[in-house]
Amino acid sequence: MPVVSIRFADTPLYQRLKKIARRRGLSISTLAQRLIDEGLRMDAHPLIEFRDYASGRRPALVGGPQIVWVIDAMVGGDVPAEQRRVRTAELMNLRLTQVDAALAYYADHTAEIDTDIADRQRFAEEAEAAWRRQQALLSA
């Protein structure tokens, strides 16, 4: 693994990084690596931002839904492929430029988003199974 040494000419910047790392229970290196990765991704995809969720840090459209939600809506279902962009925009109340931004991000980070889609599906199945068990107990 390559090692990069960074010098901070701006002491307040270093102090902010240190404070946030401590608050989040991360090392300075781990936080810096995450912020650099996210910054490079946002530089490549200007309509994408990263937010904290209960499930972790996730990419989302600026002011909009998580990328995984947009892609899951677009790739699933029985809508013909040539109509999926427009249909997704209509269903999610998004502009086509937002749908295209999500699709561009997905093209660059397919495995990551596919894993998130599979995790969401698994969670939904587990939640439904728990609900069914609860309903069975109520009807017994």
N, C-alpha and C positions, 0 to 999 in steps of 0.2 A: 504494500500500500504506500503510495507516495505521501511524503510529509511536506507540508508547506508551512513556513513560518511567516506570520503576519505581524508587522509592527504598526501600532496605532499612534499616529502623530497627534491624534485628537484624544487626549486623556478622558474627557467627558464621554466620548463614544465608548471607550473601553469600560468605563464605570457603568454605563447603561447596560452594556452587554453582560457584564459580570452580575449586575443586579437582577436582570431578567433570568439569566441562567440559574442563579441561586433560587429565585422564586419558583421556577419550574422544576427544580431538582435535576438540572442537567449540568454537564460540564460546559465550560466556555467553548471548548472545541466542538462538542456535539451541537450546541446551539448555533455556533458560527457556521458549521457545515450545513445545517438545515436551512438557515437564512440565506446562505449563498445559493444552495440548490433551488430554493423557492424563488429567489431573486432572478436567477438565470431562466427559470421556467416562465416567470411573469414577463421577463424581457422578451422572450420568444413568443409569448402569447399574451398580449396586452389586455385582453378582456378577461383574464383569469386572475383570481386572487386566492389566497389560502386563509382558511378559517379553522378555529378550534371547534370541534363537536365532541359529544360524549364518546363517539367512536374513534376520535383522534383528529389529527389535522388533515383537512381535505381540500382539494382544489374546487373552486366554485366560480361561476360567472360573477363578475363584478356586479353587486347589487341583485344577484339572482340565485338560482338554485345550484346545488352541487353538480359538478360535471357528471357524476355517476347517475344522477336522476335523469338528466337530459339524454345521456347515451342509452340508458336502460329503456327509456320511452321510445327512442328512435330505432333501436335494433330489434326490439321485440315486437310481437304482434303480427297481424296479417295484412298490414298496409303495404301496398306495392313499394318496392325500393325507391322508385323515382318520386314518390309522394311523401316519403317519410320526413324529410326536412320540413316541408310546409306543414304537415300534420302535427309534428312535434311543436313547431312554433305556435300553432293555433291552440293546441291542448295546454301548453305551459305558459301561454300568454307572453311569448318571447318574440323578439325580432329575428329575422332570418340570419342577420349578422351574428347574433348571439348563439344560435344553433350551429352556425358554421364555425364559430370560435370553439365551441365545445367539441365539435367533430375534429377540428385541427389538433386540439390538445389530445384527444383520444388517439388520433393517428400517431402522435409522438410518444404516447404513454399507454399503449393498448393493454399490455399485460397487467399493469397496475389497476386500470379501470375495470378490466375483466375480473380481476380478483375481488374488487369492491362489489361488483354486480353479483358475483357468486356468494359473497359474504352476506349481502342484503337478502338474497333469495333464501339462503340457509336460515338466517335469523327469522324471516317471515314464516318459514315452514315450522321452525321450533315454536314460535309464538302461537301459531294456529294449533299445533299439537297440544300445547299447554292449555289453550282455551277449550279445546275439545275434551280434554281430561276433566277440566273444571265443570263443563256442562254435563258430562256423564255423572259426576259426583252429585250435582244438583238434581238430576232426574232419577237418581237411585232411591 
